[in-house]
Amino acid sequence: MTQLKVYVRIKIRSTLEVGMHSFEHQLEADVSQMELNGLVVALNENPEVHDILVQLPLPVHLNESEIIKAIDPSKDVDGFHLLNVRGSNVRKAKARLCTPQGCMMMLRQT
């Protein structure tokens, strides 16, 4: 099993352990830009989906910046959307950014 698959599996298991629902969409490597954009739009519009994390890097034929721009900034967990990068201060970001928040939690606990 590749390191990426292990990493994704651990993220899914961790979300479930803390009581969160996790939806995984495994797409074929040859997925089209239009199909991936459509999935992101559907996730943005789904009220059951609170956060979106697109596992990067994407296959080379896909435009990562286009996908990142398609994510609703309020659901952008990685904080890669331009509106979240500009407000990279955790308190100003549109979404709950997982890495900075996790670091802050660790700092508070130690």
N, C-alpha and C positions, 0 to 999 in steps of 0.2 A: 504494500500500500504506500502510495506517495505521501510525502510530508504534507502536501496541501490537503489531501483527502483526510488525513489524520487530524489536521488543524480544523477543518470544517466539521468533522464528526465531533470533536471536543467542544466546539462552539455550540452545536446543536444540543448535545448532552447537557452542557452547562445551563443553557436557557431553560431546558425542561426541569433541571434540578431545582431551579429557583422559582418554578411555577409559571414560567412564561410559555406561551404557545410559540412554536417555531415552524415556519413553513419553508421547506426547501424546494427550490425549483432547479432540478438538474437538467440543463439543456445540452443538446448535442454540440460538439465543438464547431460544427459548420452552421450553427444557428445564424439566421440573417439579422442584419442591423434592425430591420423593420420589426421582426418578431420579438427581439429583445426589447426594443423601445416599447412595443405594445404591451409586453409583460410589465414593464416598469410603470406605464400609464395605468394599467389595471390595478397594480398594487397601490399606486397613489390614490386611486378612487375608492379602494376597498376600506370601509371604516373599521374592519376587523384587523387591518394591518396598521400598526402604530409606528413601526420603524422598518427601514429597508437597508440591507447591507448587500452590495454587489461584490462578490468575491473577485478581486483583481489578482493578477493581470488577466485581462480578457484575451481571447485568441486574436492574433495579429490583424485579421480582416475586419475586426470591429473597432469602432471609434469610441474609446473610453470616455473622452470628454463629452461626447454627445449623450452617452448613457448617464453620466454623472449629472449633466444639466437637466436630464429628464426626471431625476428624482426630486420629489417635493422636498424643499429644504427642511420642512418640519419633520420629515421622516428619514432624513439623511444621517444615519448612525455614524458613519465614518467622518462626517464633516467635510467632505470633499466638494460639495456644491459651492459655487462661487459666493453665494450669500453667507454661507457658514464659514468659509475661509476668511472672508473680510471681517466677520465677527468672531474670530477664532478664540476670543476670550470665552471660556465655557459659559459664563453667565449671559453673554450676548448672543450666543449661537441659537439658531432656530430649532435645533433638535438637541436631544441629550446625547452628546458626543461620548462614545463608549470609552475610548482610550484616555482622554483627559479626566473623565469622571472616575474611571478606575484608578488612575494615579492619585487623584485627590482622596479617594476612599482609603487607599493603602497608606498615604501619608497621615491621615487622621488616625488610623488604627495603630500606627507605630510610634 
